Amino acid sequence: MVSHISGWLAWPLIMLAEKVNWLMTHLVDPFSRLGIASIRLPHYSGWPGVVYLLYYLPLAFLIFALARWNPLRPVSITRVASGTLSPRRVRIAAVAFIATLAVIVLHPFSAARPDGKLHVDFLDVGQGDCALLTMPDGTTLMIDGGGRPNMNRDGLDDTDSDEPFQRDTRSIGEGVVSEFLWARGLDQIDYLLPTHADADHIDGLNDVARNFKVRSAIVARTPPDDPEYARFAATMKAAGLSIEKIGAGDILHFGNVAAEVLWPPPSADVKAPSENNDGLVVRIRFGDKALLFTADIEKQAERAILSEGVDVRSDIVKVAHHGSRTSSTPAFVAASHPSLAIISVGRTSIFG
C-alpha cells in the first residue's frame, strides 16, 4: 500500500524532473541554429594580459565574501558591520568583476589597429602555406590556412592507415592558425583567400571561418566534386558567408594596397579543377614594394605567365610549391628577381 501511495505522490515530481531535463537539454537548440551557442574569445597577451589578473582578484574576493556570508547567523551580520566584509567593498569588487568580464568577453580592442603600414605574417604550418596580411587601414586578408597535422612524409593526408580511430590531435587551423590570431587579439578576419583546393592550403581556413567573424571568401575555382573544396564551401555556407570568384586581370583594392591577380585565367566552367597549376598567383603592391604569392604553381603555369608578358617583379616572393623541384624555373626566378624568398615547407618534404 505504501509503495503505491509513494509512487503516486512521486509522479508529479518525476514528470517535473523530466520536463526540466528536456528543457535543459534543448535550451541551447535555438542558439545553435543561430550559431551563438558558444563563442571563441581572443585572448590578451603581453602587458594587456594583466586584465586576467584584474578579473581574478575581485572574483577571489567575491568567492571569499560569499563563503563567509550567512544571513541566518547573527555573527555574519556582526562581521559585516565590523567592516571585515563591508557592503561597499563587496560592491566595488562586483563592479570590478563585471567590468573586467565585459572586457574579456567583448574584447573591445580586437580590431586590427590601422597604423599606415602593411604587415605580412607568414605562419609556420609545416607542409602547407598560410599568411596573414594586415593592410594599412586595418583590413585583414588571410592567404591559405595550412593543412592537417597527420600529413605523412609523402605530403599526403594519412587517412588510409590501418588505425581503427583518428588520432586525437588538434588541426593546424585550430592549434596553429587560430591560436596565432587569438594571441594577436583578433576576433575577425575580413577575407579568406585559398589559392587552390589542396588540403595543405585550404583545410585550415575551415577552422578560421568557424572561430572568427569573416566577411567573405575569394577563390579562383569552385570545383564541386573536389572533396576539399566541397568541405570548404559547406563551411562557408554554414557560416552564412559568400564566395567571390576572381581571375587573372582582376585587381582587389584594400585602401592604398592593390592585389593584382596574375593567374589563373578566368573560367566560366563551374567544374574547372583547382589543382597546383590552377592556383591563384597574386602580387601585392604597396607603394614601391611588391610581394608575390605563387601558390603551388609548377613549371607549366610559370611558363604560361611569362609567355603572356606578365610583370612578376617583386621584392618578396613566397616560393611556389614549398620550394619543390616542380617549380621555380630559372626564368621565373630571374623575372621575379626578389631580394627575399619565403619557403613554407614541412620537415620531411620529399619534393626536393
C-alpha positions as CSV (number, residue, x, y, z in Angstrom):
1,M,0.0,0.0,0.0
2,V,2.8,2.4,1.0
3,S,4.7,1.7,-2.2
4,H,1.6,2.5,-4.3
5,I,1.0,5.7,-2.4
6,S,4.6,6.8,-2.6
7,G,4.7,6.1,-6.3
8,W,1.6,8.2,-6.9
9,L,3.0,11.0,-4.8
10,A,6.3,10.9,-6.6
11,W,4.7,11.0,-10.1
12,P,4.3,14.8,-10.3
13,L,7.9,15.2,-9.2
14,I,9.1,12.7,-11.8
15,M,7.1,14.5,-14.5
16,L,8.6,17.8,-13.4
17,A,12.1,16.4,-13.4
18,E,11.6,15.0,-17.0
19,K,10.3,18.4,-18.2
20,V,13.2,20.2,-16.6
21,N,15.7,17.7,-18.1
22,W,14.2,18.2,-21.5
23,L,14.3,21.9,-21.1
24,M,18.0,21.9,-20.1
25,T,18.8,19.6,-22.9
26,H,17.1,21.6,-25.7
27,L,17.5,25.1,-24.3
28,V,20.6,25.6,-26.4
29,D,18.9,24.5,-29.7
30,P,17.8,27.9,-30.9
31,F,21.2,29.4,-30.1
32,S,22.8,26.5,-32.0
33,R,20.7,27.3,-35.1
34,L,21.8,31.0,-34.8
35,G,25.4,30.0,-34.4
36,I,25.7,31.6,-31.0
37,A,25.6,28.5,-28.7
38,S,29.2,29.1,-28.0
39,I,31.8,31.7,-28.8
40,R,35.5,31.6,-29.1
41,L,37.2,34.5,-27.5
42,P,40.6,36.1,-28.5
43,H,42.9,36.3,-25.6
44,Y,45.1,39.1,-24.4
45,S,48.9,38.6,-24.5
46,G,51.8,40.7,-23.3
47,W,51.1,43.5,-21.0
48,P,47.3,43.6,-21.8
49,G,47.2,40.2,-20.2
50,V,47.0,42.0,-16.9
51,V,43.3,42.1,-17.5
52,Y,43.1,38.5,-16.3
53,L,44.7,39.4,-13.0
54,L,42.2,42.2,-12.7
55,Y,39.5,39.7,-13.3
56,Y,40.6,37.0,-10.8
57,L,41.3,39.4,-8.0
58,P,37.7,40.7,-7.5
59,L,36.4,37.2,-8.3
60,A,38.5,35.7,-5.5
61,F,37.3,38.4,-3.1
62,L,33.7,37.8,-4.0
63,I,34.1,34.0,-3.5
64,F,35.7,34.7,-0.1
65,A,32.8,37.1,0.8
66,L,30.2,34.6,-0.3
67,A,31.8,31.8,1.7
68,R,31.7,34.0,4.9
69,W,28.2,35.3,4.2
70,N,25.4,33.6,6.2
71,P,22.3,35.7,6.6
72,L,20.8,33.3,9.1
73,R,23.5,33.8,11.7
74,P,23.9,37.0,13.6
75,V,27.6,36.6,13.7
76,S,27.8,37.2,10.0
77,I,25.9,40.5,10.5
78,T,28.4,41.4,13.1
79,R,31.3,40.7,10.7
80,V,29.8,42.9,8.0
81,A,29.1,45.6,10.5
82,S,32.7,45.5,11.8
83,G,34.0,46.3,8.3
84,T,35.7,42.9,7.5
85,L,33.3,42.4,4.6
86,S,31.7,45.8,4.3
87,P,29.0,46.2,1.7
88,R,30.9,48.9,0.0
89,R,33.9,46.7,-0.6
90,V,31.7,44.0,-2.0
91,R,30.0,46.4,-4.4
92,I,33.4,47.7,-5.6
93,A,34.6,44.1,-6.2
94,A,31.3,43.2,-8.0
95,V,31.7,46.2,-10.3
96,A,35.3,45.5,-11.0
97,F,34.5,41.8,-11.7
98,I,31.7,42.7,-14.2
99,A,33.8,45.4,-15.9
100,T,36.8,43.1,-16.5
101,L,34.5,40.2,-17.5
102,A,32.9,42.6,-20.2
103,V,36.4,43.5,-21.4
104,I,37.4,39.8,-21.8
105,V,34.1,38.7,-23.4
106,L,33.5,41.7,-25.7
107,H,37.2,42.3,-26.4
108,P,36.8,45.9,-27.5
109,F,40.4,46.1,-28.7
110,S,40.2,43.1,-31.1
111,A,40.0,45.1,-34.3
112,A,43.3,45.4,-36.1
113,R,44.6,48.9,-35.4
114,P,45.4,50.9,-38.6
115,D,49.0,52.2,-38.5
116,G,49.5,53.1,-42.1
117,K,51.8,50.1,-42.7
118,L,51.4,46.8,-44.5
119,H,52.1,43.9,-42.2
120,V,52.6,40.3,-43.5
121,D,52.9,37.4,-41.2
122,F,54.0,34.0,-42.6
123,L,52.8,31.2,-40.2
124,D,54.8,28.1,-39.6
125,V,52.2,25.4,-40.6
126,G,54.6,22.7,-41.7
127,Q,53.9,21.3,-45.1
128,G,51.5,24.0,-46.1
129,D,51.0,27.7,-46.7
130,C,49.5,30.4,-44.5
131,A,50.0,34.1,-44.5
132,L,48.1,37.0,-42.8
133,L,48.1,40.4,-44.4
134,T,47.1,43.4,-42.3
135,M,46.5,46.4,-44.5
136,P,47.4,49.9,-43.6
137,D,43.7,50.6,-43.0
138,G,43.4,47.6,-40.7
139,T,41.7,45.2,-43.2
140,T,42.9,41.6,-42.8
141,L,43.4,39.1,-45.6
142,M,44.4,35.5,-45.0
143,I,46.0,33.7,-47.9
144,D,45.7,29.9,-47.3
145,G,45.3,28.4,-43.9
146,G,47.6,25.3,-43.6
147,G,46.5,21.7,-43.7
148,R,46.3,18.8,-41.2
149,P,48.8,17.6,-38.7
150,N,48.6,14.0,-39.9
151,M,50.3,14.6,-43.3
152,N,52.7,11.8,-43.9
153,R,56.2,12.2,-45.3
154,D,54.9,12.0,-48.8
155,G,52.9,15.2,-48.2
156,L,49.6,13.3,-48.5
157,D,46.8,13.0,-46.0
158,D,47.4,9.9,-43.9
159,T,43.7,8.9,-43.6
160,D,44.0,5.5,-45.2
161,S,46.1,3.9,-42.4
162,D,45.1,0.8,-40.6
163,E,44.4,2.6,-37.4
164,P,40.7,2.0,-36.3
165,F,40.4,5.5,-34.9
166,Q,41.5,9.0,-35.7
167,R,44.3,10.4,-33.6
168,D,43.3,12.9,-31.1
169,T,45.3,15.9,-32.4
170,R,44.3,19.4,-32.9
171,S,44.1,20.6,-36.5
172,I,46.6,23.1,-37.9
173,G,43.8,25.6,-38.4
174,E,42.8,25.3,-34.7
175,G,46.1,24.7,-32.9
176,V,48.3,27.0,-35.0
177,V,46.4,29.5,-37.1
178,S,43.5,30.3,-34.8
179,E,45.9,30.3,-31.8
180,F,48.1,32.8,-33.6
181,L,45.1,35.0,-34.4
182,W,43.8,34.9,-30.8
183,A,47.2,35.8,-29.5
184,R,47.1,38.8,-31.8
185,G,43.8,39.7,-30.1
186,L,41.8,39.3,-33.3
187,D,38.2,38.1,-33.5
188,Q,37.6,39.0,-37.1
189,I,39.4,38.2,-40.4
190,D,37.9,40.1,-43.2
191,Y,38.8,37.9,-46.2
192,L,39.9,34.3,-46.7
193,L,41.8,33.5,-49.9
194,P,42.6,29.8,-50.5
195,T,44.9,29.7,-53.5
196,H,43.7,26.3,-54.5
197,A,41.9,23.3,-53.1
198,D,44.8,21.2,-51.8
199,A,44.3,20.3,-48.2
200,D,47.6,21.9,-47.1
201,H,46.3,25.2,-48.3
202,I,42.6,25.2,-47.7
203,D,41.9,22.9,-44.8
204,G,42.9,25.3,-42.0
205,L,40.6,28.0,-43.3
206,N,37.6,25.9,-42.2
207,D,38.6,26.4,-38.6
208,V,39.2,30.1,-39.2
209,A,35.7,30.5,-40.6
210,R,34.2,28.7,-37.6
211,N,36.3,30.6,-35.0
212,F,36.3,34.1,-36.3
213,K,34.0,36.6,-38.0
214,V,34.7,36.7,-41.7
215,R,33.3,38.9,-44.4
216,S,33.7,36.6,-47.4
217,A,36.0,34.2,-49.2
218,I,37.8,34.7,-52.5
219,V,38.6,31.9,-54.9
220,A,39.6,31.2,-58.5
221,R,37.9,27.9,-59.0
222,T,34.8,26.3,-57.4
223,P,35.1,22.6,-58.2
224,P,32.0,20.9,-56.5
225,D,33.5,17.4,-57.0
226,D,36.7,18.2,-55.1
227,P,36.2,16.9,-51.5
228,E,38.5,19.6,-50.0
229,Y,36.7,22.4,-51.8
230,A,33.3,20.9,-51.1
231,R,34.1,20.9,-47.4
232,F,35.3,24.5,-47.5
233,A,32.2,25.6,-49.4
234,A,30.0,23.8,-46.9
235,T,31.8,25.6,-44.0
236,M,31.2,28.9,-45.8
237,K,27.6,28.2,-46.3
238,A,27.1,27.1,-42.7
239,A,28.7,30.4,-41.6
240,G,26.5,32.4,-44.0
241,L,29.5,33.6,-46.0
242,S,29.7,34.5,-49.7
243,I,32.3,33.1,-52.0
244,E,33.6,35.5,-54.7
245,K,35.4,34.3,-57.9
246,I,38.4,36.1,-59.3
247,G,40.8,35.5,-62.2
248,A,43.8,36.9,-64.0
249,G,43.4,40.6,-64.7
250,D,41.3,41.4,-61.6
251,I,42.7,43.8,-59.1
252,L,41.5,43.9,-55.5
253,H,41.9,47.1,-53.6
254,F,42.4,47.4,-49.9
255,G,42.8,51.1,-49.3
256,N,46.1,52.0,-50.9
257,V,47.1,48.4,-51.3
258,A,46.4,46.6,-54.6
259,A,46.3,42.8,-55.0
260,E,46.9,42.0,-58.7
261,V,45.6,38.6,-59.8
262,L,48.2,37.2,-62.3
263,W,46.9,33.6,-62.6
264,P,44.8,31.6,-63.4
265,P,42.8,32.9,-66.4
266,P,39.1,33.3,-65.6
267,S,36.9,30.2,-66.2
268,A,33.2,30.0,-66.7
269,D,33.3,26.3,-66.1
270,V,32.0,25.7,-62.6
271,K,33.7,22.3,-62.6
272,A,37.1,23.6,-63.6
273,P,39.7,21.9,-61.4
274,S,41.6,23.6,-58.6
275,E,45.0,21.9,-58.7
276,N,48.5,23.1,-58.5
277,N,48.7,24.8,-61.9
278,D,45.3,26.4,-61.3
279,G,46.5,28.1,-58.1
280,L,45.9,31.8,-57.5
281,V,49.0,33.9,-58.1
282,V,48.7,37.3,-56.5
283,R,51.1,40.2,-56.4
284,I,50.5,42.6,-53.5
285,R,51.6,46.2,-54.3
286,F,52.0,48.9,-51.6
287,G,53.9,52.0,-52.7
288,D,57.0,50.9,-54.5
289,K,57.1,47.5,-52.8
290,A,55.7,44.2,-54.1
291,L,55.1,40.8,-52.7
292,L,54.4,37.8,-54.9
293,F,52.3,34.8,-53.7
294,T,52.7,31.9,-56.1
295,A,50.6,29.1,-54.5
296,D,51.7,25.7,-55.8
297,I,52.1,26.6,-59.5
298,E,54.6,24.4,-61.4
299,K,56.7,24.9,-64.5
300,Q,53.8,24.9,-66.9
301,A,52.0,27.7,-65.2
302,E,55.2,29.7,-64.7
303,R,56.0,29.5,-68.4
304,A,52.4,30.4,-69.3
305,I,52.6,33.5,-67.1
306,L,55.9,34.6,-68.5
307,S,54.7,33.9,-72.1
308,E,51.9,36.4,-71.6
309,G,54.4,39.1,-70.6
310,V,53.0,39.4,-67.1
311,D,55.2,41.6,-64.8
312,V,56.1,39.4,-61.8
313,R,58.9,41.6,-60.4
314,S,58.7,41.6,-56.6
315,D,60.7,42.4,-53.6
316,I,59.5,39.3,-51.7
317,V,58.3,36.0,-53.2
318,K,56.5,33.2,-51.4
319,V,58.2,30.4,-53.3
320,A,55.9,28.1,-55.2
321,H,55.0,24.6,-54.1
322,H,57.1,24.7,-50.9
323,G,60.3,25.1,-52.8
324,S,59.9,21.9,-54.7
325,R,61.8,20.8,-57.8
326,T,58.5,21.1,-59.8
327,S,58.6,24.9,-59.6
328,S,60.8,28.0,-59.6
329,T,62.3,27.7,-63.0
330,P,65.4,29.8,-63.6
331,A,63.4,32.0,-66.0
332,F,60.7,32.7,-63.4
333,V,63.2,33.4,-60.6
334,A,65.0,35.8,-62.9
335,A,61.8,37.5,-63.9
336,S,60.6,38.0,-60.3
337,H,64.1,38.9,-59.1
338,P,63.2,39.0,-55.4
339,S,65.5,40.2,-52.6
340,L,63.8,37.9,-50.1
341,A,62.3,34.4,-50.7
342,I,59.9,32.7,-48.2
343,I,59.6,28.9,-48.3
344,S,56.9,27.2,-46.2
345,V,57.8,23.6,-46.0
346,G,57.5,20.5,-43.8
347,R,60.5,18.8,-42.1
348,T,60.2,15.7,-44.3
349,S,59.1,17.1,-47.6
350,I,60.1,14.8,-50.5
351,F,59.5,17.3,-53.2
352,G,63.1,18.5,-53.3
